Amino acid sequence: MSVTDPALVAPASDGATSRPRVFSGMKPTDGVLHLGNYLGALRGWVAHQDERDSVFCVVDLHALTVPEAVDPSVLRSTTRAIAALYFACGLDPERNVVFVQSHLTEHAECTWILNCVTPLGWLHRMTQFKAQAEARESVGSGLLTYPVLQAADILLYDTEVVPVGEDQVQHVELTRDVAVRFNRLFGDTFVLPRAVIPKAAARVMALDDPTAKMSKSIAAERAGHAIGLLDSPAVLKKSIMSAVTDSGRETRFEQAGPGVRNLLTIYQVLSNEPMAAAEARFEGQGYGALKKGVLELVVETLAPIQARYTELMREPAELDAILARGAEQARAIAAPVLARVKAAVGVGA
C-alpha cells in the first residue's frame, strides 16, 4: 500500500470554481449521532452543499461487520433515525443525493469484484482492523474486508473528493490503491478520489474523558460521555454540568486543562466568536459559568434539529419517499459505473 502522498490529501478549498463529486456517509450503529458528528462532519456537509455534487449515504451494510452485536430491529430503526438527522441538520434532498446503502445492490456486487483484486496484505495492515481484531478472540471476514466495501461506496459514484478526519485518510488511500490496481489490470475504469481534511472541523472530545474523542459506542453504554443530538434539555444539563474540567479557574485555551479546552472549543464553534472573545467572556467566573454558557448554546443549537427530526419521524411515509427518491438518484449514478466494472472484467450481460 502506498504511503501518504501530500498530493492525495489536501485541505478543503475555499475558492473552488467547479462542483466536484463528493461522497460521504455514517454508520447507523451504537445509537444516534452526537455533537462531535455534527460539528466534525454534518455541519460542513450542509455548509458546502451548494458548492458540491454531493452523495450522502447511511452505510448500514457496514454495521454487519460484527454480527453478534447487531439487533435487526434496532439497526432498522437507527438507520431511519440517522437519515432523519441528516435532513434535520439541514441536508436538502433537492440539492443532494441521500440514500441508504442497502437499498442498492450495486454496492455489494461491486465489493465482490474489488475483493478479488485486493491483496490480503493490504487489508491486514489497516490500522482500524488491527485495533478491533486485537480486542476480540475471533473476528469475521467482514471486519477484514469492510474497507473494500468502503472503497466500492466511493468508487461507484466517480467520487473526486472524500471529506474525512485524519483517522480515515488510510481508507481513502486504500481506495485509491485498489482503483489503481484495477485500472492497471483491466483498463481505465475508476476515477481516483482524494481525501480532503476539512480546515475548520471541530475536534470534540468526550465530556467524561477529554483526552478521547466522543464515541457513539461508548455513549450508548455510558451516560455523560457525549452530547447526543436528540438528548433532552434535562439530559444535556446533567451531562454538560458534570463534564470533567480541573481544579483551577483558568479559561485561556492554551493554559487550560483538556476538559476546559474542550468546553471552550464547543462554545467558540457554536457561538462563532473568536477564541479570544470566548476566553474573555468567562475569565475569572469559574467553570460553572463556562458550562452554563455551553449548555445554553447547545440547547439553542439542537432545538430546531430536534423539532425537524420529530416531524420527519412522525411522517414515516414522507421519510421513506425521500429515501426512495434518493436511492433512485444514486442508482442512476452507480449502475453505469458498475456496468463499466463488469464489462472490464468480462462478467454480466
C-alpha positions in Angstrom: 0.0 0.0 0.0 1.2 3.5 -0.8 2.4 5.8 1.9 0.6 9.1 2.4 1.2 11.3 -0.6 0.5 15.0 0.1 -0.9 15.4 -3.3 -3.7 12.9 -2.3 -4.6 14.6 1.0 -5.5 18.2 0.6 -7.2 20.9 2.7 -10.7 21.9 1.7 -10.6 24.7 -0.9 -12.3 28.0 -0.2 -12.3 29.1 -3.8 -13.5 26.1 -5.8 -14.7 27.1 -9.3 -16.3 23.7 -10.2 -18.6 21.3 -8.4 -16.6 18.2 -7.5 -18.4 14.9 -6.9 -18.3 14.2 -3.1 -19.2 11.0 -1.3 -19.6 10.6 2.5 -21.6 8.6 4.9 -22.1 7.5 8.5 -22.7 4.1 10.1 -26.0 3.6 11.9 -24.7 1.6 14.9 -24.2 2.4 18.6 -27.1 4.8 18.8 -27.8 8.2 17.3 -25.4 10.9 16.4 -23.6 13.2 18.8 -22.3 16.8 18.8 -18.9 15.6 17.5 -20.6 14.1 14.4 -22.5 17.3 13.8 -19.6 19.7 14.2 -17.0 17.5 12.6 -19.0 16.4 9.6 -22.7 17.2 9.2 -22.4 20.9 9.6 -19.7 21.0 7.0 -21.8 18.9 4.6 -24.6 21.4 5.0 -22.4 24.5 4.6 -20.9 23.2 1.3 -24.0 21.6 -0.3 -24.3 24.3 -2.9 -20.7 24.0 -3.9 -20.5 20.3 -4.5 -22.2 17.5 -6.4 -22.8 15.5 -3.2 -23.8 12.0 -2.4 -24.5 11.1 1.2 -25.3 7.6 2.4 -26.3 5.8 5.6 -23.9 2.9 5.4 -26.0 0.2 7.0 -24.1 -2.7 5.4 -21.0 -1.7 7.4 -23.0 -2.3 10.6 -23.0 -6.0 9.9 -19.2 -6.5 10.3 -19.7 -7.7 13.9 -23.0 -9.7 13.6 -23.0 -10.7 17.2 -23.6 -7.0 18.1 -26.5 -6.5 15.6 -30.1 -6.4 16.7 -32.0 -6.3 13.4 -34.9 -4.2 14.6 -32.6 -1.7 16.3 -30.5 -1.5 13.1 -33.5 -0.8 11.0 -34.8 1.9 13.3 -31.4 3.5 13.8 -30.9 3.6 10.1 -34.1 5.6 9.7 -33.1 7.8 12.6 -29.7 8.7 11.1 -31.3 9.5 7.7 -33.8 11.8 9.5 -31.0 13.5 11.3 -29.2 14.2 8.0 -32.3 16.1 6.9 -33.0 17.7 10.3 -29.4 19.1 10.4 -30.0 20.8 7.1 -29.2 18.5 4.2 -31.6 19.3 1.4 -32.7 16.2 -0.6 -33.4 18.5 -3.6 -29.7 19.6 -3.6 -28.0 16.3 -2.6 -28.4 12.6 -3.2 -29.2 11.0 0.1 -29.9 7.3 0.4 -29.5 4.1 2.4 -26.6 1.8 1.3 -28.5 -1.5 1.4 -31.2 -0.1 -0.9 -28.8 -0.5 -3.7 -27.4 -4.0 -4.6 -24.7 -2.3 -6.6 -22.6 -1.8 -3.5 -22.4 -5.4 -2.6 -21.9 -6.5 -6.2 -19.0 -4.1 -6.8 -17.5 -5.1 -3.4 -17.1 -8.7 -4.5 -15.3 -7.8 -7.7 -13.0 -5.4 -5.8 -12.4 -8.1 -3.1 -11.0 -10.3 -5.9 -8.3 -7.7 -6.9 -7.4 -6.5 -3.4 -4.2 -8.2 -1.9 -4.8 -9.7 1.5 -1.7 -8.0 2.9 -3.2 -4.5 2.3 -6.2 -5.4 4.5 -4.1 -6.8 7.3 -2.2 -3.6 7.5 -5.3 -1.4 8.0 -4.9 0.3 11.4 -8.6 0.0 12.5 -8.8 -3.7 11.6 -5.7 -4.4 13.7 -7.1 -2.5 16.7 -10.5 -4.1 16.6 -9.2 -7.6 15.9 -6.8 -7.4 18.9 -9.8 -6.6 21.1 -11.7 -9.8 20.1 -11.0 -13.5 20.4 -12.4 -14.1 16.9 -13.4 -11.9 14.0 -15.4 -12.4 10.9 -14.2 -11.9 7.4 -16.4 -8.8 7.0 -14.4 -6.9 9.6 -11.3 -7.6 7.5 -12.9 -6.7 4.1 -15.1 -3.8 5.1 -12.5 -1.3 3.7 -13.2 -2.9 0.3 -16.9 -2.2 0.8 -16.0 1.3 1.7 -13.9 1.5 -1.5 -16.9 0.4 -3.5 -19.1 3.0 -1.8 -16.7 5.7 -3.0 -15.8 4.4 -6.5 -19.3 3.7 -7.6 -20.1 7.4 -7.8 -17.0 8.5 -9.7 -16.1 10.4 -6.5 -13.4 13.0 -6.7 -13.4 14.2 -3.1 -14.0 12.3 0.2 -14.2 14.6 3.3 -12.6 12.7 6.2 -10.9 13.1 9.5 -7.2 12.2 9.8 -8.1 8.8 11.2 -9.9 7.9 7.9 -7.2 9.0 5.4 -5.8 5.5 5.3 -9.1 4.2 4.0 -9.1 6.7 1.1 -5.6 5.7 0.3 -6.6 2.0 0.2 -9.5 3.0 -2.1 -7.1 4.7 -4.5 -4.7 1.8 -4.4 -7.5 -0.7 -5.2 -8.7 1.6 -8.1 -5.2 1.9 -9.5 -4.6 -1.8 -9.4 -8.0 -2.5 -11.0 -7.3 0.1 -13.8 -3.9 -1.5 -14.4 -5.3 -5.0 -14.7 -8.5 -4.2 -16.7 -8.1 -0.7 -18.2 -9.1 2.8 -17.1 -12.4 2.2 -15.2 -12.4 4.2 -12.0 -12.0 7.8 -11.1 -9.3 8.2 -8.4 -10.6 10.0 -5.3 -8.6 12.1 -2.9 -9.1 12.7 0.8 -9.9 16.2 1.9 -9.5 17.1 5.6 -11.8 20.0 6.3 -10.0 23.0 7.6 -12.4 24.0 10.4 -13.7 20.7 11.6 -14.0 20.9 15.3 -12.4 18.0 17.3 -15.0 17.5 20.0 -13.8 15.3 22.9 -15.7 13.2 25.4 -17.2 15.1 28.4 -16.1 12.4 30.9 -12.7 11.8 29.3 -11.5 14.9 27.4 -8.4 13.0 26.2 -10.6 10.9 23.9 -13.0 11.8 21.1 -16.7 11.4 21.7 -17.8 7.9 20.7 -21.2 6.7 19.7 -20.5 3.2 21.1 -19.3 4.5 24.4 -22.2 7.0 24.6 -24.6 4.1 24.2 -23.2 2.5 27.3 -22.2 5.4 29.5 -24.2 8.4 30.4 -22.4 11.8 30.4 -19.9 10.7 27.8 -21.3 12.6 24.8 -23.8 15.3 23.8 -26.4 13.4 21.8 -28.2 15.4 19.1 -31.5 14.1 20.5 -30.8 14.5 24.2 -33.4 16.4 26.1 -32.5 19.7 27.8 -32.5 17.8 31.2 -30.1 15.2 29.9 -27.9 17.9 28.3 -27.8 19.8 31.5 -26.7 16.8 33.5 -24.1 15.8 31.0 -22.5 19.2 30.5 -22.6 20.4 34.1 -20.9 17.1 35.0 -18.2 17.5 32.4 -14.6 16.9 33.6 -12.6 20.1 34.0 -9.8 20.6 36.5 -9.2 22.2 39.9 -8.3 25.7 38.7 -10.1 28.6 37.2 -8.0 29.0 34.0 -10.1 29.8 30.9 -7.3 30.7 28.5 -7.3 27.9 25.9 -3.6 27.3 25.7 -3.1 27.2 29.5 -6.3 25.3 30.5 -6.6 21.6 31.0 -8.1 19.3 28.3 -11.6 19.4 29.7 -11.8 23.2 29.8 -10.2 23.4 26.3 -13.0 21.0 25.1 -15.7 23.2 26.6 -14.1 26.3 25.2 -13.9 24.7 21.7 -17.6 23.8 21.8 -18.6 27.3 22.9 -16.4 29.0 20.4 -17.6 26.9 17.5 -21.3 27.2 18.3 -21.1 30.9 19.1 -18.8 31.7 16.1 -16.9 34.1 18.4 -13.1 34.3 18.2 -11.4 32.2 20.8 -10.0 35.3 22.5 -13.6 36.6 23.0 -14.7 33.3 24.4 -11.8 33.2 26.8 -12.5 36.8 27.9 -16.2 36.1 28.4 -15.5 33.5 31.1 -12.4 34.9 32.7 -12.5 34.8 36.5 -16.0 33.4 36.6 -15.1 29.8 37.3 -16.0 26.7 35.3 -19.7 26.7 36.3 -20.3 29.8 34.2 -18.4 28.2 31.2 -20.6 25.1 31.5 -23.8 27.1 31.7 -22.7 29.1 28.6 -22.0 25.9 26.7 -25.3 24.4 27.8 -27.3 27.4 26.6 -25.7 27.3 23.2 -26.1 23.6 22.8 -29.8 23.7 23.7 -30.3 26.6 21.3 -28.4 24.8 18.5 -30.2 21.4 18.9 -33.8 22.7 19.4 -34.6 23.2 15.7 -32.7 20.0 14.8 -34.8 18.0 17.3 -38.0 19.7 16.1 -37.4 18.8 12.4 -36.4 15.3 13.4 -39.6 14.8 15.3 -41.6 16.0 12.3 -39.9 13.5 10.0 -40.2 10.6 12.3 -43.9 11.3 12.7 -44.3 11.1 8.9 -42.6 7.8 8.1 -44.2 7.7 4.6 -42.6 11.1 3.8 -39.2 10.0 5.0 -39.4 6.7 3.1 -40.4 8.6 -0.1 -37.4 10.9 0.3 -35.0 8.0 0.7 -36.6 6.1 -2.2 -36.1 9.0 -4.5 -32.5 9.3 -3.2 -31.9 5.6 -3.9 -33.1 6.0 -7.5 -30.9 9.1 -7.9 -28.0 7.1 -6.5 -28.7 4.1 -8.8 -28.7 6.4 -11.8 -25.0 7.2 -11.0 -23.9 3.8 -9.6 -25.4 1.4 -12.1 -23.5 2.7 -15.2 -20.2 2.6 -13.1 -20.9 -1.0 -12.1 -21.7 -1.8 -15.7 -18.3 -0.5 -16.7 -16.7 -2.6 -14.0 -18.4 -5.8 -15.0 -17.6 -5.2 -18.7 -14.0 -4.6 -17.8 -13.7 -8.0 -16.0 -15.9 -9.8 -18.5 -19.0 -10.7 -16.5 -22.6 -9.7 -16.8 -24.8 -9.3 -19.8 
